[in-house]
Amino acid sequence: MQTVAQTLREHRSIRQFKPDEIPQSIIDEVLHEAVTGTSSSGNLNSYSMVLTRDPVRKRQMYKLHGEQEFILQAPLVITFCADWYRTRQWLKLRGARDNFNNFLGYQVAANETMLISQSVTLGFEARGYGICYMGSTLHAMQEIAEQLGLPETCLPITTIVVGVPDERPERRERLPTRSFVHDETYQKPNTSELEDMYQAREESGWERYMAVPRLKAMCDEGGITSLAQMYTSPYKYDPDHYVPKSLQILEVLQQRGFLPSKLSLTQTEE
Ligand SMILES: Cc1cc2nc3c(=O)[nH]c(=O)nc-3n(C[C@H](O)[C@H](O)[C@H](O)COP(=O)(O)O)c2cc1C
């Protein structure tokens, strides 16, 4: 098995998988190691992991996740959920005061959920399996919650697919590490520092998009001439979609008991 450093150096998201199943013993080992080896706020372990392997359910997940093909290929899909249901049931059983059905509870559980998802990721990757996260989870929170039968104060935060890689993509570049590191206090980058940080990324990212005929045609049509413009265009992270989606997510939090029902969640005109 690889060390953590080797695993991180080898990481790349995998989007093509062989049909090989993952032995149950490996799944059990990875999940056990992740649960027992990940820090946890108050050691309350406010998450759950739902495993999807059944082909019919996988197809439903595929639909909910924007029809990303690799979901159908990968033998295992894991939905990581912020979950206070189990803890709250235990509190009730013992006559303790209820808690965590509030926004702070949601925030704590969502953080824990991301921590456990990355521990599980490293466990699989260290054994040579490939994974890809699916941000689409947040866009279909309510539907996924219904699909998986999640109870009150339990919501999906992220999802990974896992399997034997059938590709070895190039490593994706990152901004230079110094872009993320601040000594003692936050150093706002000036224009020339921004130019410097983003130059390589802009060139390689743009090249990658332009190599895909469908994306190139969309950019030509939409007058999109740079990577930054692409990122917030209607084809990627569209602000016109993010604003109403944010309100929908708040509504889901309300319905699932993480926000008070008396809170008004209407969009105000600017
Ligand atoms: C929270 C999260 C959500 C992501 N969602 C998706 C997704 O929906 N589809 C996808 O193909 N990749 C997704 N990715 C993978 C990223 O695109 C990928 O990590 C990034 O481009 C860097 O590439 P690398 O992981 O190969 O280093 C996601 C990654 C994270 C961390």
The ligand as a Gaussian input file, in Angstrom:
#p B3LYP/6-31G(d) Opt

LIG

0 1
 C      -16.226000      18.774000      -4.268000
 C      -15.807000      18.333000      -5.651000
 C      -16.758000      18.175000      -6.636000
 C      -16.395000      17.711000      -7.903000
 N      -17.371000      17.467000      -8.825000
 C      -17.046000      16.902000     -10.006000
 C      -18.062000      16.511000     -10.912000
 O      -19.260000      16.672000     -10.659000
 N      -17.688000      15.929000     -12.084000
 C      -16.379000      15.717000     -12.397000
 O      -16.110000      15.175000     -13.479000
 N      -15.384000      16.061000     -11.541000
 C      -15.681000      16.636000     -10.360000
 N      -14.700000      16.956000      -9.450000
 C      -13.300000      16.685000      -9.780000
 C      -12.556000      17.970000     -10.111000
 O      -12.931000      18.392000     -11.409000
 C      -11.049000      17.697000     -10.017000
 O      -10.721000      17.336000      -8.698000
 C      -10.233000      18.912000     -10.428000
 O      -10.421000      19.230000     -11.785000
 C       -8.745000      18.660000     -10.212000
 O       -8.344000      17.503000     -10.920000
 P       -7.686000      16.277000     -10.177000
 O       -8.625000      15.788000      -9.120000
 O       -7.465000      15.240000     -11.254000
 O       -6.387000      16.746000      -9.593000
 C      -15.025000      17.453000      -8.200000
 C      -14.061000      17.647000      -7.194000
 C      -14.449000      18.073000      -5.941000
 C      -13.398000      18.228000      -4.874000

